[in-house]
Amino acid sequence: MKVLVTGGAGFIGSHLVERLVKDGYDVTVIDDLSNSNFRSVPEDAYFIDGDILEQDKLDEAVRYCDCVFHLAAKISVPESIKNPKETMRVNVEGTDAVIKASNEAGVKKIVFASSAAVYGNISLPCKENMQELIPTSPYGESKLIAEQLLNDCRIKTVILRYFNVYGERQKDSVIMRFLSDMRKMENPIIYGDGMRTRDFVNVADVVEANMLAMKIGTSGMFNIGTGNETTIRKLVELINRTIGCDIKPLFTEPRDINDVTRSVANTFHAKKHLGFKAKVSLMNGLKKMVEKYCYSG
């Protein structure tokens, strides 16, 4: 079976490509390397250096594919606020281009990397069937519009709304920032009071969700999270535990007053219809990252 992973050199995409290659799939990757690394792509995958809005390269990438994993995107919320047009261009126009190319190529299924950012500040836990979605950033808006495009297309589509994904190869996240500071015995900076919450889900679980999405016979939309809510203060405590220290955070003014206050997934639908349940606890996931970044080399 031949598959395409857009954004397959990125953080989540490269982990997914590794799993697909390991499981014997014929994998093509298209990535413009704007926020990724070619060295993250396994040698057994066919790599195309290109933007999904370059029609000829996208047509080449999708040719003869049965399934497309669409992960290529502008993923930074702050950047989306500074440059919303570019975020919309890549995330919305790019998704439309992938749909059209997939239709032409006879692709049977698209698995789309969406985001919990589509929910905004709504009552928790976030459920897939909530009708009133109010994203608080252009990034969230772009993902919601992309979802609508996919829901209207003729191809079977599985939309995965990722919550806060973390793990090896991640370049920028609250976890990576804290690890970077705390490994140097510096105080991590918390914007605000540290009581904002996130549902941190390990990249290995996200990869498993993608594999399950490829195999189910229907379309669908699923939250990919753990169902556990963690405050930013608690995150510092957990990292301290893993490195055996007691480094106190420094508190400063909130960076973005429109940031989501609380976020946690309702995972019932994913368990029942996708067969997905996160297996990596936050503590165990942090231990692996600490071993990788604090004690290697």
C-alpha angles and dihedrals in degrees: 000000000000121000137178125215114196110204088019095153092059131094100277095023095057092052089050092049090051090054094046092050091046090052092052103257123147100243131196121186127199117189133150091212091229091133103008144063128248089212089067091066115092115242091238092064120086108238128207117189101215151108118259087233091062097095099201094050093046091049090052092048096050097043113125092357121145097194134024122203104201109203102137108118149123100264106178115105094197091049090049089056092049095044111018094162093061092047090051092045095055100033100039106025089037092054091048089052091050091050093050094046090047091052091051092048095048095244111180100206142014121203108198128203104221127163145237084238087086089073100058118184102341136137115294146281095039112238126197093231096056107130103200108065116173112179114203096211140042087248091060091044091052092052092049092051090047089052090053091052090052093046088055096049126097096236122093105258133192114196116202116196104205119206119201104329118197138171146100118341093026110141104195132015138118089266093052092047092051092046091049092053099039096048085061090047090248124141112259115232118236117196107219125351097321093242095113109113135216137184103233113203123184120241091236089062091047090054090051090051090054092051091051091047091055092053103046115097099225141057119258150148122239140179111232107204141100099255088237122119118214127185119223089241090056090050090060090050091052093049090049088053093051094050095038096240140114103221112167120221124237115230123216139165117302110270095214122019089197093058116124109267099206133009132181132146129239099222100184095101093048092050094048102041105021098033090232126148124160111244104181113084117217090244093053092044091052091049090057091049093047090051089050101044105025105037106028121090 
